[in-house]
């Protein structure tokens, strides 16, 4: 698989001198005690060849519950490991072969990247009651030093939404109670279809997010904010009926729930 080949190649960087590795990340000043410790990073690389998102998968399994609650306090104890994963993402993205990856590989990459960067944003400001307590959370450029020159808004609107997969809205998470739950496993190209379908069904059947009956809908404001993404191949009702256990009438009344921005901890 192309992306695994890329990562195996990148992990060969462990044989490169420490000075070269340090040069590659020398501007990551706010994390001198973490990611700039290249000896630790090289130890991770030497231990094994990792699947592209294995570091992220391990963190999610350890710090996120089955119902999507994030233990930010315990996550913060492994912030260094999260930063290592973000660095790996930057290495994967910088090589030209990235552009030849399949749509599924790119979707999995950007969904995982968005969620990992969101967790990093929260951890940088933790403890915090809401992502909205952070100044301009979706516009901050916090990762330029490791060649991730995007903010969260750009990843969502300029990359993911343009890939014509509306279920991304159930996969990327804004660290809030009313968001879809954060899946406690990494998204992968091989499992993407099943994972996105599961995310959509879980979101629709969660009564705190959506209340659905045959002729009355109280929906998450995600369906209001991103309405055009769900109606490219029919009505919103058509889309919902693909993933809902209840068949909804086309003339069902639609209202929207208040959005709870409290932290999803």
C-alpha positions in Angstrom: 0.0 0.0 0.0 1.4 3.4 -1.0 1.0 5.1 2.3 2.6 2.4 4.3 5.6 2.5 1.9 5.8 6.2 2.6 5.8 5.8 6.3 8.3 2.9 6.3 10.6 5.2 4.3 10.0 8.1 6.6 10.8 5.9 9.6 14.2 5.3 8.0 14.9 8.8 9.2 15.9 7.3 12.5 19.3 6.6 10.9 19.7 10.2 10.0 21.9 12.3 12.4 20.3 13.9 15.3 21.4 17.3 14.1 19.5 16.8 10.8 16.4 15.7 12.6 16.7 18.7 14.9 17.1 21.0 11.9 13.9 19.7 10.5 11.9 20.7 13.6 14.1 23.5 15.0 11.3 26.0 15.0 9.0 24.0 17.2 10.1 26.1 20.1 7.1 25.7 22.3 7.8 22.0 22.6 11.5 21.9 23.2 11.0 19.4 26.0 8.9 17.1 23.8 9.2 16.8 20.1 12.7 18.4 19.9 13.9 15.5 22.0 14.8 13.6 18.8 16.5 10.8 20.7 13.1 9.8 22.1 11.5 10.2 18.7 14.1 8.0 17.1 13.6 5.4 19.7 9.9 5.2 18.7 11.0 4.8 15.0 13.6 2.2 15.7 11.2 0.0 17.7 8.9 -1.0 14.9 7.5 0.0 11.5 4.2 1.6 12.4 1.1 1.6 10.3 0.5 5.3 9.2 -1.9 6.1 12.1 -0.9 3.6 14.7 0.3 6.2 17.2 -3.0 8.0 17.0 -4.9 4.7 17.3 -3.1 3.9 20.5 -3.8 7.3 22.0 -7.4 7.1 21.2 -7.9 3.6 22.6 -6.2 4.7 25.8 -7.8 8.2 26.4 -11.2 8.1 24.7 -14.2 6.1 25.9 -16.5 4.0 23.7 -19.1 6.8 23.9 -16.6 9.5 22.8 -15.7 11.1 26.1 -12.1 12.3 26.1 -10.0 12.1 29.2 -7.9 15.3 28.5 -6.1 15.0 31.9 -4.7 11.6 31.0 -4.2 12.6 27.4 -2.0 15.5 28.5 0.3 13.0 30.2 1.1 11.7 26.7 1.1 15.0 24.9 4.6 14.2 23.7 3.3 11.1 21.9 0.6 13.2 20.3 3.2 15.6 19.1 5.2 12.8 17.6 2.2 11.7 15.7 1.6 15.2 14.4 5.2 15.3 13.3 4.7 12.0 11.4 1.7 13.5 9.7 3.8 16.4 8.5 6.5 14.1 7.1 3.8 12.0 5.3 2.3 15.1 3.8 5.5 16.8 2.6 6.4 14.2 0.0 5.0 14.5 -3.6 3.8 10.9 -3.6 1.1 12.0 -1.1 -0.8 13.5 -4.0 -1.1 10.1 -5.7 -2.8 8.5 -2.7 -6.4 7.2 -3.1 -9.4 9.3 -2.0 -9.9 6.9 1.0 -6.3 7.3 2.1 -6.5 11.1 1.9 -9.8 11.2 3.7 -8.5 9.0 6.5 -5.3 11.2 6.7 -7.2 14.5 7.0 -9.9 13.2 9.4 -7.2 11.9 11.7 -5.2 15.1 11.3 -8.2 17.4 12.1 -9.0 15.4 15.2 -5.4 15.2 16.4 -4.8 18.9 15.9 -8.0 19.7 17.8 -6.9 17.6 20.7 -3.5 19.3 20.6 -5.3 22.7 20.6 -7.3 21.7 23.7 -4.2 20.3 25.5 -2.2 23.5 24.9 -5.0 25.4 26.7 -6.1 22.8 29.3 -7.9 23.1 31.6 -10.6 24.8 29.6 -14.4 24.5 29.8 -15.0 24.9 26.1 -13.1 25.2 22.8 -14.9 28.6 22.4 -13.0 29.8 25.5 -9.9 29.7 23.2 -9.3 32.8 21.1 -10.0 32.0 17.4 -9.6 28.3 17.8 -10.3 27.3 14.2 -8.2 30.0 12.7 -5.0 29.5 14.7 -1.9 28.4 12.9 -0.1 26.4 15.5 1.7 23.8 13.5 3.6 25.7 10.9 6.9 24.9 12.5 6.4 21.2 11.5 5.2 22.1 8.0 1.5 21.8 8.7 0.5 25.2 7.4 -3.2 24.7 7.7 -5.6 25.9 10.4 -8.6 23.8 11.3 -11.0 25.8 9.3 -8.9 25.3 6.1 -8.7 21.5 6.7 -12.5 21.3 7.1 -13.7 23.7 4.4 -10.9 23.8 1.8 -9.9 20.1 1.9 -12.4 17.8 3.5 -15.7 19.4 2.4 -14.3 19.5 -1.2 -13.9 15.8 -1.2 -17.7 15.3 -1.5 -18.1 13.0 1.4 -20.8 14.5 3.7 -20.2 11.9 6.4 -16.9 13.7 7.3 -19.2 15.9 9.5 -19.8 12.9 11.8 -16.1 12.0 11.9 -14.3 15.3 12.6 -14.9 16.5 16.1 -14.8 20.0 17.7 -14.2 18.8 21.3 -17.8 19.7 22.3 -20.7 17.9 23.9 -23.0 18.4 20.9 -20.3 17.3 18.4 -20.4 13.8 17.0 -18.4 11.5 19.3 -14.7 11.1 18.8 -14.2 7.5 17.6 -11.7 5.7 19.8 -9.8 4.3 16.9 -8.0 5.9 14.0 -9.7 6.1 10.6 -8.0 4.0 8.0 -8.5 3.7 4.2 -9.3 0.0 4.6 -12.1 0.5 7.1 -13.2 4.0 6.1 -16.6 3.1 4.6 -17.6 1.1 7.6 -16.3 3.7 10.0 -18.1 6.6 8.3 -21.3 4.7 8.1 -21.0 3.8 11.8 -20.3 7.4 12.7 -23.4 8.6 10.8 -25.7 6.0 12.4 -24.3 6.6 15.9 -24.8 10.3 15.5 -28.4 10.0 14.3 -29.4 7.6 16.9 -28.0 9.6 19.8 -31.0 11.4 21.3 -28.9 14.1 22.8 -27.8 15.0 19.3 -30.9 14.2 17.2 -34.5 13.2 18.0 -36.1 11.5 15.0 -39.6 10.2 14.4 -41.5 9.6 11.2 -42.9 13.1 10.9 -40.9 15.2 13.4 -37.2 15.9 13.5 -35.2 17.8 16.1 -31.8 17.8 14.4 -28.3 18.9 15.3 -27.4 22.3 13.9 -24.7 20.5 11.9 -27.5 19.8 9.4 -28.3 23.5 9.3 -24.7 24.8 9.1 -23.6 22.4 6.4 -27.0 21.8 4.7 -25.6 21.9 1.1 -23.3 19.0 1.8 -26.2 16.8 2.6 -28.4 17.7 -0.3 -26.2 17.2 -3.4 -28.0 14.0 -4.4 -31.5 14.6 -3.0 -33.2 16.2 -0.1 -32.0 16.2 3.5 -34.7 13.6 4.3 -33.3 11.4 1.5 -29.9 11.5 3.1 -31.2 10.9 6.6 -33.2 7.9 5.5 -30.1 6.1 4.3 -28.7 6.0 7.9 -31.7 6.3 10.2 -33.5 3.3 11.7 -36.8 5.2 11.3 -38.1 6.0 7.8 -38.8 9.7 7.8 -41.6 11.2 5.7 -40.6 13.8 3.1 -42.8 16.5 4.7 -41.6 15.8 8.3 -41.3 19.0 10.4 -37.7 20.0 11.0 -36.3 22.0 13.9 -32.8 22.3 15.3 -31.5 21.7 18.8 -29.4 24.1 20.7 -25.7 23.4 20.4 -23.8 22.6 23.6 -20.2 23.8 23.3 -19.0 22.5 26.7 -15.9 20.3 26.5 -16.6 16.6 25.6 -14.8 15.3 28.7 
